[in-house]
């Protein structure tokens, strides 16, 4: 694999870590279970933090990877995590966090990683 592929992979890994770390910290510090029924406050707070983190993660992935696909990989990892979580149904069946990830967080990562094509270099 060429250097550009490794840069893209590194970008995607760093971008996903940027997305996941704030959520993990928030849920742990606040004592919230992301797979349990939640109040509107918890849902809104975690959605806002998650969307910001996902957008930054997608942006950083694209910048490190120097390719738009690195941000797409971050979004795909968010989708895969949500689908796996939906299939395993942790927390007795509350699916709000998985739906938020699918409907809002993954698109935020895509938007964060979007950059218009510039000249002939493209990606």
GIDA-V982323 format. One record per residue. N is the residue number from 1. RES is the residue in one letter. PSI is psi in whole degrees, 0 to 359 (none if undefined). NEAR is the number of other ideal C-beta (glycine too) atoms within 10 Angstrom. D_LAST is the distance of its C-alpha to the last C-alpha in whole Angstrom. Layout:
n:N res:RES psi:PSI near:NEAR d_last:D_LAST
n:N res:RES psi:PSI near:NEAR d_last:D_LAST
This chain:
n:1 res:X psi:143 near:7 d_last:17
n:2 res:X psi:168 near:7 d_last:15
n:3 res:X psi:323 near:8 d_last:15
n:4 res:X psi:326 near:12 d_last:11
n:5 res:X psi:316 near:12 d_last:12
n:6 res:X psi:322 near:11 d_last:15
n:7 res:X psi:318 near:15 d_last:13
n:8 res:X psi:317 near:25 d_last:11
n:9 res:X psi:314 near:16 d_last:14
n:10 res:X psi:316 near:14 d_last:16
n:11 res:X psi:317 near:27 d_last:14
n:12 res:X psi:318 near:28 d_last:15
n:13 res:X psi:313 near:17 d_last:18
n:14 res:X psi:317 near:18 d_last:19
n:15 res:X psi:318 near:31 d_last:17
n:16 res:X psi:321 near:23 d_last:20
n:17 res:X psi:321 near:14 d_last:22
n:18 res:X psi:324 near:21 d_last:22
n:19 res:X psi:312 near:32 d_last:22
n:20 res:X psi:325 near:18 d_last:25
n:21 res:X psi:311 near:12 d_last:27
n:22 res:X psi:321 near:17 d_last:28
n:23 res:X psi:314 near:18 d_last:29
n:24 res:X psi:316 near:12 d_last:31
n:25 res:X psi:314 near:11 d_last:33
n:26 res:X psi:311 near:17 d_last:34
n:27 res:X psi:320 near:17 d_last:35
n:28 res:X psi:314 near:9 d_last:37
n:29 res:X psi:324 near:8 d_last:39
n:30 res:X psi:349 near:10 d_last:40
n:31 res:X psi:26 near:6 d_last:41
n:32 res:X psi:143 near:18 d_last:39
n:33 res:X psi:115 near:14 d_last:39
n:34 res:X psi:351 near:21 d_last:35
n:35 res:X psi:13 near:19 d_last:37
n:36 res:X psi:165 near:14 d_last:40
n:37 res:X psi:143 near:12 d_last:41
n:38 res:X psi:157 near:18 d_last:40
n:39 res:X psi:164 near:9 d_last:41
n:40 res:X psi:324 near:7 d_last:39
n:41 res:X psi:314 near:9 d_last:39
n:42 res:X psi:316 near:19 d_last:37
n:43 res:X psi:313 near:15 d_last:35
n:44 res:X psi:313 near:12 d_last:34
n:45 res:X psi:314 near:15 d_last:34
n:46 res:X psi:329 near:22 d_last:32
n:47 res:X psi:315 near:18 d_last:29
n:48 res:X psi:311 near:11 d_last:29
n:49 res:X psi:317 near:16 d_last:28
n:50 res:X psi:319 near:24 d_last:26
n:51 res:X psi:319 near:19 d_last:24
n:52 res:X psi:313 near:15 d_last:23
n:53 res:X psi:321 near:22 d_last:23
n:54 res:X psi:317 near:32 d_last:20
n:55 res:X psi:316 near:23 d_last:18
n:56 res:X psi:318 near:18 d_last:18
n:57 res:X psi:317 near:31 d_last:18
n:58 res:X psi:319 near:34 d_last:14
n:59 res:X psi:310 near:21 d_last:14
n:60 res:X psi:319 near:23 d_last:15
n:61 res:X psi:315 near:34 d_last:13
n:62 res:X psi:322 near:27 d_last:9
n:63 res:X psi:313 near:16 d_last:11
n:64 res:X psi:314 near:18 d_last:13
n:65 res:X psi:344 near:28 d_last:10
n:66 res:X psi:32 near:15 d_last:7
n:67 res:X psi:140 near:22 d_last:5
n:68 res:X psi:329 near:19 d_last:6
n:69 res:X psi:336 near:17 d_last:8
n:70 res:X psi:320 near:26 d_last:10
n:71 res:X psi:325 near:30 d_last:11
n:72 res:X psi:323 near:21 d_last:12
n:73 res:X psi:321 near:23 d_last:14
n:74 res:X psi:313 near:36 d_last:16
n:75 res:X psi:319 near:26 d_last:17
n:76 res:X psi:322 near:16 d_last:18
n:77 res:X psi:322 near:20 d_last:20
n:78 res:X psi:314 near:26 d_last:22
n:79 res:X psi:313 near:17 d_last:22
n:80 res:X psi:317 near:12 d_last:24
n:81 res:X psi:318 near:18 d_last:26
n:82 res:X psi:318 near:20 d_last:27
n:83 res:X psi:319 near:13 d_last:28
n:84 res:X psi:318 near:10 d_last:30
n:85 res:X psi:319 near:17 d_last:32
n:86 res:X psi:319 near:15 d_last:33
n:87 res:X psi:325 near:8 d_last:34
n:88 res:X psi:343 near:9 d_last:36
n:89 res:X psi:57 near:12 d_last:37
n:90 res:X psi:157 near:15 d_last:38
n:91 res:X psi:20 near:17 d_last:40
n:92 res:X psi:20 near:9 d_last:42
n:93 res:X psi:356 near:9 d_last:40
n:94 res:X psi:125 near:16 d_last:39
n:95 res:X psi:15 near:15 d_last:35
n:96 res:X psi:317 near:17 d_last:34
n:97 res:X psi:324 near:27 d_last:32
n:98 res:X psi:319 near:23 d_last:30
n:99 res:X psi:321 near:13 d_last:30
n:100 res:X psi:317 near:19 d_last:28
n:101 res:X psi:315 near:26 d_last:26
n:102 res:X psi:317 near:17 d_last:25
n:103 res:X psi:334 near:11 d_last:25
n:104 res:X psi:318 near:15 d_last:24
n:105 res:X psi:315 near:32 d_last:23
n:106 res:X psi:314 near:24 d_last:20
n:107 res:X psi:326 near:17 d_last:19
n:108 res:X psi:321 near:24 d_last:19
n:109 res:X psi:320 near:34 d_last:17
n:110 res:X psi:314 near:19 d_last:14
n:111 res:X psi:320 near:15 d_last:15
n:112 res:X psi:325 near:26 d_last:15
n:113 res:X psi:355 near:30 d_last:11
n:114 res:X psi:134 near:14 d_last:10
n:115 res:X psi:135 near:14 d_last:9
n:116 res:X psi:148 near:5 d_last:9
n:117 res:X psi:139 near:9 d_last:6
n:118 res:X psi:116 near:8 d_last:8
n:119 res:X psi:211 near:5 d_last:10
n:120 res:X psi:344 near:5 d_last:9
n:121 res:X psi:331 near:7 d_last:6
n:122 res:X psi:246 near:8 d_last:4
n:123 res:X psi:none near:14 d_last:0
